[in-house]
Amino acid sequence: MTFNEIGIPPALVEALTKENITEPTPIQAMAVPVLLAGTSAYLNSETGTGKTLAYLLPLFSRIDVAATETQLVVIVPTHELAIQIQRQAGLLAQNSGLPIRSVLLIGGTLMQRQIDKLKKKPQVVIGSPGRICELIELGKLKVQRVASVVIDEADRLLEGNSLTTVRTILRAVPRERQVIFVSATEHPACSLEAGALAPRLTTLHAGAGPVNSNIEHHYLVCDERDKPDVLRKLIHALNPERALVFVHRNERAEVIAAKLAHHKVAVADLHGAFDKSERKKAMDDFRSARVKVMIASDLAARGLDIKGITHVFNVDLPSESKAYLHRVGRTARAGAKGQAVSLMTEAEVRLARRYETELGIRMTPIRLFEGRVVAPS
């Protein structure tokens, strides 16, 4: 199936071709016809399956480019995800030649600057719920012509204070709007809340399909206390172009960051970034390749889609196979090759067997010898 066959206009198909995207993923093939018809929907699919394009493509197709009112609002829980989506929206507009303007509205930045950008009449608004709500209430963001609202990472936005703010935004837009909820995980409470906010909701679920065959899966057995040093040696031996390192605790992240920096490895610690400016700097440095290693937790890395990640290192292991799949799925994107290396104690090797059984993959043991990665003797 092609993007033309599922109803995407030629200009947007051409934009995708410029990004070397030629075939829709399962969730895109399912979602595009539904969203093109203006139906409200809940999109559920694994990390890395193309959910952002699954809603941007049909919603861009429905935008009236001659109109100067805001027609699409995308609400997200984190600044990093907002920036990522806005970057993708900008690429679609630029590469398609469509005069669709988008603006980023997030907290932690000067509101007046965002108000000035709104004066340019963007058709698409992407941002955090708090800042979007604030600008609506100030009368600076006009939403009378909004036709579609996307709530990305719905499992995080449909609870607590975020849920209250999302409800306020939905009350401000026209009643006959299309609402799209997007999530990589399944939570019954989230689904119930989505159904209450958008009756007659169509639920679309697409699995990730088989594990990406372009990923090599390895594990190296070592003592727990030696993991930071072993990681450093692995990075020197494998020389990744861009690597993502997963840990659970701040203390471990700090130790690893210090060891790598001491040995002249440029590193960004997203896990330990406590304010927005630190997180933005870490992301910018990693995305621009000023640093080639970024340390993150599962929570810190949620929603991240960074091109060019060649290696994923698991220093602290996920207990669930699905979490392992989410992590390693950040490498080997768009047909590229990638490696996933997990550092395991003797007791943790059982997890390798679990990943193999539940995911249908082969995890190969490796070791370090004289600065090189070799198979165990």
N, C-alpha and C positions, 0 to 999 in steps of 0.2 A: 504494500500500500504506500502511496506517495502523499505528500502534503497537498498536491493539486486534487487528488481523489477525495480527500476528506474536507475539501472546501476552502482551503486557504488561498487568498488572491495571489496572482502571479507576482506582484511587487514584493510581497512578504516571502514568497517562495524563493525569489531571487536573493533577498536579504539573508535567508537561511543558507543558501548555497555559498554565499561569501564567507560564512562561518563554518563551511564544510559540514553542514547538517543537511542530509539528503533524505532521510527516512524518519517518520514519526515513531516515537517510542509507544509501547502499549497504552500508557495513560494519555498520551497526546492523541492517539487514534480514537480512543474512547471519548475524550473530553471535548475535542474540537467541534464535532457536529452538534453536541448537546448545548455547548455554550454559544455557538453561532446562532442557535434558535432562540437565545435569550432566556433559557431555562436556568433556574437556580440549581446549584449542584454542590455536592461534597466530594472532593477529589482526594482519594486516599491511595498513596503509592510510596514505595520505599525511597529512601534518600538516593539521589543520583539518577532518577528515572525521568527527569525533564518536566517536573510539575510547573515550573515557572513559565516555560514556553507553552505548556498545555493550556494555560489561561491567557497569557499575553497575546498569543497569536489570534485566537478568535475574538478577543475583546478589542484588539487593535483593528481587526477587520470591521468591527461594528461602529468604530468612532467616525463621527461626521467631521471630516477635516476642515470643512468650511465654517464650522461653528467655533466660537471662541470661548465657550463655557467648558468648565470641568465636567467630563463625562464618565471618568473612571477613577475610583479611589482604591488604592491598595494599602491595606493596613498590615503592619508586620511588628513583631515584638522586639527586634533588635536593630540597632543602627547598621551593623554590618550587613544584615540581610536586606535592609532598605537600600543601602548603597549598591549592593549587588544587583538587585532588581532594577534599580534606576539605570544602572550601567547597561543592562540587557535591553531595557526599553529604548535607551538612546541609540544603541547599535541597530535595533530593528528600524527605528525611524531613519537613521542615517543611511543604512544600506538599502532600504526600500525606496528612499526618495519621498516618503510620505511626510507631509508637514505636520507631524504630531509632536507636540511639545510636552515634556514631562518635567515635574519639579519634585525635589526631595524636601520633605518637611519632617525634621527630627529635632528632638530636644538637645540641649547642650551647645547649640549654635545660636547666633544672633537672630532673634525673631524678625527684626526690621529688614534684614537682608532677605528673609524668606517672603515677607510681605511684598517687598519690591519685585521679587520673581513672580509672585502671583499676579502682579499687574500686567505681565506679559501674556496672560490668559492661557495657561497650560490646559490641555485637554485631559492630562493624566497627572494625578497626584499620588505620590508614594511616600509613606512615612509611618511614624509611630503614633499609636492611638491618642496619647496625651497631647502632642503638638497639633495633630489634625483637629481634634476636638476643640482645643483652645482657639485656633484660628477660625473655626466655624462660629464659635460663640462670640468672637470679636467682630464677626461680620466681614472678615478679610478673605475667607475662603467661601465662595458661593457654591452651593451644592444643589441648587434647584433643578439643574439639568443632568445630574448624575444618574446614569442608567445602570451602572454595574459597580458593585463593591466586592473586593476580594479580601478575605481574612486569611492571611497566610500563617502557617504554623498555628492553626486554630486551637490545637490542644493547649497552647500556652496563653492564647488571648481570650478564650472562653471560660475564664475563671478569675475570681478575686476582683481587684480594682480594674483590671483590664476589661473584664466582661462588662462592668458598669459603663466604662467609657465607650466600648463598642456599641452598646445599646443606645447610648446618647447620639453617637454618629448616625446610626441607622434610623433613629427617629427624625433626624434632620434632613435626610435625603428623601426623595419621592417614595411614596408607598409602593408604586409599581416599578420597583427596581429589581435587578438581578443580583443575587448574593451568591458568591462562590467561597466555600470553605476549603482550605487546603491543609493536609497533614500527612506526615510520613508514618504516623503511629495511629493505632485504633484505641479510642477511649469511649466506652458507652456513654459516660456523662457528657462528654464533648458532643457526641452525635445527638443526644437528646436536646442539648441547648441549641445546637445548630438548627434542629427541626423546629424549635420554638421560635427562633428568630426568622426563619424562612420556611413557612409551610409549603407543601408540595415540592419538597426538596428531592432531587434525584441523586442517589448515591452511586459513585463510580469508584470501583476498587480494581487496581491492577497491581499484581505482584511484580517483583523486580525481574522475574524470569530467571533463567539460569545464571549462576555466578559468572561474572565477566571472565572469559577464558584468557584474556590478556594479562591477568594478574597472576604472578608467581607467589605462592604462599610458602614461607619458610619459618622455622623456629630454631632458636638457639637456647640451649639449657645452661643456666648459670645460677649462682647464689643470688638471693634477693639483694644483698648489700652491694653486689658487684654490678648491678644493672646499669647505673649511670656510666661507669667506666667502660662497660662492654658496649653500650650505645655509642659512646664517643669513638671507640675503635671501629665499630661497624660503619659509622658515618665516614671516617677516613678511608676505610677499605672500599666502600661502595661508591663514595663520591656522588651522592644524589644531586640532581639539578635542583630539586625542591622537595623537601621532606616534611611530613607531618608526624609529630611524636605525641602519642596519647598517654596521659597519666591521670591518676585519680586525685592526687593531693598536691596542695600548693608547695609543701615542703620538698617533695620529690621534684617538682617543676623548677624550684629555685636551685636545687643542687645540680640538676642537669644543665640549666642555663649557665650557671657559674663555671662548671667544668668545660662546657663547650666554648664559652667565651675565652677561658684561660688558654685553650688550645687553638685559638684564632679561628674558631668556627662562628660565623655570624648567625645569631639566633634571636628569635622573637618569642616572648613568653605571653601568649594570649591567655593561658590559664591563670597567670598571676597578675594580669592587667585589671586593676581595680576601678579605674575610672574610664570614661568614654574616650578621653584624649589618648590614654595609653593603649586602649584597644584599637583605636583608629590608626595609631602609629604602627602598632604591631602588624595589623592587616596591610597597611600601605607598604611597609617594608618588605613583607613576604610576597605580596602580589607583584611588586615591582622588581623582585629578585635582588633587592639590596641585602636581604638575608635569605639563606637557603633552607633554614630549619625553623619550624614553628612548633612550639609546645602548646598543646591544647587538652582540654577535657572533652568528654562527650557533649556536655552542655555548652561549653564555649564554642565548640565547632558546629553546633546545630545550624543547618541552613547554609553553611559555607559551600561554595562551588568555585574553586580556584583552579584555573587551567594550569597544566604543566607540573602537577605533583607526580613525581616519579616513584617515591617511596613512602610507605606508611609504616611507622615503627610503633608497636604496642609494648610499652614498658610495663604498664599495669594492664592486666588482662580483663576483658569483659567476660562475665559469667554466661551471658546468653549469646548464642550463635548469631541471632539477628543483629545484636549490637556490633559484633565482629564484622558482619557484612556491611553495616552502615559505615564503619570506619574505613575498611579497605576499599570501599566503593569510591573513595575520593581520589584514587589513583587510576591510571589506565582509562582516562576519559577519551571520548571521540576517536576510538581506534588505536590509541597509543598503548604502549606496554607499561607495566608497572610491577613493583615488588612490594609485598607485605611481609615484614619480619617481626615476629613476636619473641620477646625475651621471657623465657619460662623457667621457673624452678622445677626440680624433679617432680614435686607434687602437682605442679600446674600442667604437666604434659598431658594429663587426662583431658584438659580443655582442647588440646589439639585434636585428640581423637573425637571429641564431641563435635567440633567444627567440621571435621571430615565427614562424619556420619550424617549430621543434620543438613549440611550445605552441599554435600557431594563434591568436595574438593580434596586435593592431595596436598598435605603439608609436609615439606621436605626438611629434615634436620640439617643444620649447618653448624660449623664451628670456625673459630678464628685461628689461623696458623701463620706466624711470622707476618702479620699485617694483612693477610689475605683471607677471604672467605672460601672455605673448602667444605667438602662433604666429610662427615665423621669417618674416622678410620676404623 
